[in-house]
Amino acid sequence: MARARAAGSRGRPGWCGRGALLVCVAWTAGWVLAAALLLRAHPGVLSERCTDEKSRRILAALCQDYRGGALGGDLCEDLCVAGQLRYRRCLYYERGKKVLQADWRGRPVVLKSKEEAFSSFPPLGLLEGQPEAGGQGFPEAELLLLAAGEVKSALGLELAEGGLGRLGLGRRGPRLRGQLASLWALLQQEEFVLLSLLRGRSPHAPPVLGSCGHFYAVEHLAAGSPRLRALFPLDGAARGGRAQARALSGVALSFLDMVRHFEHDFSHRLHLCDVKPENFAIRSDFTVVAIDVDMAFFEPKMREILEQNCTGDEDCNFFDCFSKCDLRVHRCGAQRTNSNLQVVCDKILRHWFSSPRGSPAVSAPLRRQLRAAVLECAAPGAQGAAPRVLAKLRRLLQAALRELREDE
């Protein structure tokens, strides 16, 4: 018995040590998991600091490469020689992406690139052996084939004849080598490819205005923010009353128009997988513009992204685009189970219309109907009812605008 007690007393410290170790491991694992979830929800938390000094250095290096003939583009002369494209401020850096505001001949624009340096992009192998200042004898058919492959990789699309012309492949000039090298860097950027192909085809996407090297320019629009009372700057309408109600109804209708447009007006459905106010802007006529489409995918690419291995449905969630896990084969379905409409209703419209009180400028019965329709739209799992819900929301928002006009 004494030996047993002695053995027990000797064993307790060892057991306590093992227990403490298990607690420590569990505590550490919990923090690692929390950090991973935080980074997934807010990837910008570890972004480098956005500074004017560094932004000016980036553009100075761009111009140095331009003067050396390494790169080109239709904005390079204005940026590097004529002084018609002037840096104003740094907007943000995130995971390598650089977004800068500038003035181009009196017009505010945004300069974007997914990488800081031109050298960060893989070189175009077809340029090897070409004269430094030449490129006129460049094998264009091979370039078109390579470019089509990049578009296929980025968007999952087989381009129709003439589609590559939207990417600027028809340019010629004395700096052809630098232009081709720059185009190749731009083709590595999915957002540039998507916006170039949508140019002139969508009021809900900003057109690419030009490029220099790996940076491309789009129009500058004031983005939304979750810190704003109305989510978006509405030119004074956010003070309340009838003006605010009219603005919010107009913006909500434009969101619905964008959803319908992305669903039906292209050869494939365009999926928005990162819906938040910061990724959209509002023009003065209340048209919604998707200003950040890094996480927008046409149907073929969306299916490719979703179809992954899984052990449960949570493994099949790609930001705002969800799928289901087939536990028989442990594979996510290629079909998205939610929709752009559901996510827009949940993350944008619900903020405005889910309050039981709503705007007093709209009649109480109409406020109640709008609230019920938005909550129905935002609820998960109502894919089959999407066309009916969309039509109902449009009808109610148009009725609200009629009420507001009649009361003036």
Buried (B, 14 or more C-beta within 10 A) or exposed (E): EEEEEEEEEEEEEEEEEEEEEEEEEEEEEEEEEEEEEEEEEEEEEEBEEBEEEBBEEBBEBBBEBBEEBBBBBBBBBBBBEEEEBEBBEBBEBBEEBBBBBBBBEEEEBBBBBBBBBBEEBEEBEBBEEBEEEEBEEBEEEEBBEBBBEBBBBBBBBEBEEEBBEBBBBEBEEEBBBBBBBBBBBBBBBBBBBBBBBBBEEBBBBBBBBBBBBBBBBBBBBBBBEEEBEBBBBBEEBBEEEBBBBBBBBBBBBBBBBBBBBBBEEBEBBBBBBBBBBBBBBBBEEBBBBBBBBBBBBBBBBBBEBBBBEBEEBEBBBBBBBBBBBEEEEEBBBBEBBBBBBBBBBBBBBBBBBBEEEBBEBBBEEBBEBBBBBBBBBBEEEBEEBBEEBBEBBBEBBEBBBEBBEEEE
